[in-house]
Amino acid sequence: MCYFDRSEMIIMAPKKLGLDESIKKLDKIVSELELGNLDLENSLKKYEEGINIYRKCYEMIKEAELQIEYLNKNLNEDGMGKNDI
């Protein structure tokens, strides 16, 4: 019978990459795929990783756009125009 001691387990959350780091990682994946040195299985893994990073980048950009729209809307509602800044 095997026993598993959870106290010895170390769980590390994956590091959340910022937009710049994500774009660099995506660029590296694209370069690796363009070289054509990977076998089919590894190419598919890299492609999937790239798609996931792309989706996260898209979400970060969309969130930033929404935040900018929100800030601009509140700025205009406060009676400050473009020339008041």
Phi and psi in degrees as a GROMACS rama.xvg file:
@    title "Ramachandran Plot"
@    xaxis  label "Phi"
@    yaxis  label "Psi"
@TYPE xy
-103.797  142.421  CYS-2
-118.057  142.035  TYR-3
-114.389  119.507  PHE-4
-95.2908  106.848  ASP-5
-68.8027  -19.0145  ARG-6
-67.9042  -19.4956  SER-7
-89.2205  -6.81023  GLU-8
-80.5736  134.051  MET-9
-113.825  120.325  ILE-10
-109.072  123.081  ILE-11
-116.152  127.316  MET-12
-72.1434  142.731  ALA-13
-62.5573  141.015  PRO-14
-68.2536  128.316  LYS-15
-83.6862  117.357  LYS-16
-81.4987  144.662  LEU-17
-77.9318  176.933  GLY-18
-62.3617  -47.4952  LEU-19
-61.3813  -45.2159  ASP-20
-63.9115  -39.5301  GLU-21
-64.1683  -42.2666  SER-22
-64.8174  -40.5007  ILE-23
-62.5487  -42.5643  LYS-24
-65.9572  -40.6534  LYS-25
-63.4903  -41.2755  LEU-26
-61.7809  -40.0614  ASP-27
-64.2827  -41.9983  LYS-28
-62.8019  -44.0648  ILE-29
-59.9923  -43.7613  VAL-30
-61.1937  -43.4435  SER-31
-61.928  -41.6014  GLU-32
-68.9925  -37.6598  LEU-33
-66.9892  -29.7858  GLU-34
-63.8224  -32.3901  LEU-35
76.201  18.7192  GLY-36
-89.0184  -6.73687  ASN-37
-89.331  147.659  LEU-38
-75.4532  173.103  ASP-39
-58.485  -46.0001  LEU-40
-61.104  -46.9703  GLU-41
-70.096  -32.7963  ASN-42
-62.7845  -43.2154  SER-43
-65.1272  -38.9267  LEU-44
-63.4548  -44.6914  LYS-45
-64.298  -41.1742  LYS-46
-61.4923  -45.5184  TYR-47
-62.5138  -42.9589  GLU-48
-60.6276  -42.4966  GLU-49
-62.7504  -42.172  GLY-50
-61.8782  -42.5258  ILE-51
-64.1115  -41.1112  ASN-52
-65.7897  -42.4685  ILE-53
-56.6333  -45.307  TYR-54
-62.5322  -40.8539  ARG-55
-65.5461  -40.5051  LYS-56
-61.2301  -44.9604  CYS-57
-59.4713  -43.5056  TYR-58
-63.8083  -42.3466  GLU-59
-62.3652  -41.6728  MET-60
-66.7907  -42.7477  ILE-61
-63.2455  -40.5158  LYS-62
-62.8719  -41.1417  GLU-63
-63.5175  -42.5491  ALA-64
-61.4373  -43.0011  GLU-65
-64.0986  -39.5603  LEU-66
-65.0612  -40.4457  GLN-67
-64.4934  -44.1141  ILE-68
-59.967  -43.1678  GLU-69
-62.0068  -46.4147  TYR-70
-63.6729  -42.6478  LEU-71
-65.1948  -39.3029  ASN-72
-63.9665  -45.3819  LYS-73
-66.2532  -35.122  ASN-74
-63.3108  -45.6656  LEU-75
-68.9528  -33.4848  ASN-76
-70.5683  -25.0834  GLU-77
-78.4391  -1.19657  ASP-78
88.0637  8.35074  GLY-79
-97.1231  124.933  MET-80
-94.1692  -175.743  GLY-81
-60.2453  -37.5566  LYS-82
-79.8468  -10.2709  ASN-83
-84.2278  -9.4319  ASP-84
